[in-house]
Amino acid sequence: MTSTSTATPTDPQETGFHPGHGPILEPPEGPESALACTCGGLLELTPDTRPAQMGRYHLHLEEVRREALRD
């Protein structure tokens, strides 16, 4: 049986790794994916190209970093 959501293994340097966060691309292969974050704080239901999705993921991480600095 195949899982409906598959975490794509990624290099922490490539994703701008932040503890508790990681990209989940569904499907993990192919030119278009829907995007979620393992924190549950980001979910793009509309499939888009991988570079666009990873750009959104990096913006999410920047927002997380800014919020951490404010606390």
C-alpha positions as CSV (number, residue, x, y, z in Angstrom):
1,M,0.0,0.0,0.0
2,T,1.3,3.4,-0.9
3,S,1.2,6.5,1.3
4,T,-0.7,9.5,0.0
5,S,1.9,11.9,1.3
6,T,5.6,11.3,0.9
7,A,8.4,13.3,2.4
8,T,11.1,14.1,-0.1
9,P,14.5,13.7,1.3
10,T,16.4,16.9,0.9
11,D,19.8,18.3,1.8
12,P,19.6,20.6,4.8
13,Q,21.8,23.2,3.1
14,E,19.6,23.1,0.0
15,T,16.3,23.7,1.9
16,G,17.6,26.3,4.4
17,F,17.0,23.7,7.2
18,H,15.3,24.9,10.4
19,P,14.6,22.6,13.3
20,G,11.0,21.3,13.1
21,H,10.6,22.3,9.5
22,G,11.0,20.4,6.3
23,P,9.4,20.4,2.8
24,I,6.9,17.7,1.8
25,L,6.3,17.6,-1.9
26,E,3.4,15.5,-3.2
27,P,4.1,13.9,-5.6
28,P,7.8,14.0,-4.8
29,E,8.8,13.5,-8.5
30,G,7.7,15.2,-11.6
31,P,7.5,18.9,-12.7
32,E,4.6,19.9,-10.5
33,S,4.0,19.2,-6.8
34,A,1.8,20.4,-4.0
35,L,3.8,21.7,-1.0
36,A,3.4,21.3,2.8
37,C,5.8,21.8,5.7
38,T,6.3,19.3,8.4
39,C,5.4,22.0,11.0
40,G,1.9,22.1,9.5
41,G,2.2,25.9,9.1
42,L,2.5,25.9,5.3
43,L,0.2,24.1,2.8
44,E,0.0,24.9,-0.9
45,L,-2.9,22.8,-2.2
46,T,-2.4,24.0,-5.8
47,P,0.3,22.1,-7.6
48,D,3.1,24.4,-9.0
49,T,6.6,23.9,-10.4
50,R,9.2,22.7,-7.9
51,P,11.3,25.9,-8.1
52,A,8.2,28.0,-7.3
53,Q,7.2,25.7,-4.4
54,M,10.7,25.7,-3.0
55,G,10.7,29.5,-3.2
56,R,7.5,29.6,-1.1
57,Y,9.1,27.2,1.3
58,H,12.1,29.5,1.7
59,L,9.8,32.4,2.4
60,H,8.1,30.4,5.0
61,L,11.4,29.7,6.7
62,E,12.3,33.4,6.6
63,E,9.0,34.1,8.4
64,V,9.8,31.5,11.0
65,R,13.2,33.0,11.6
66,R,11.8,36.5,12.0
67,E,9.2,35.3,14.5
68,A,11.9,33.5,16.5
69,L,14.0,36.7,16.7
70,R,11.0,38.7,18.0
71,D,10.4,36.2,20.9
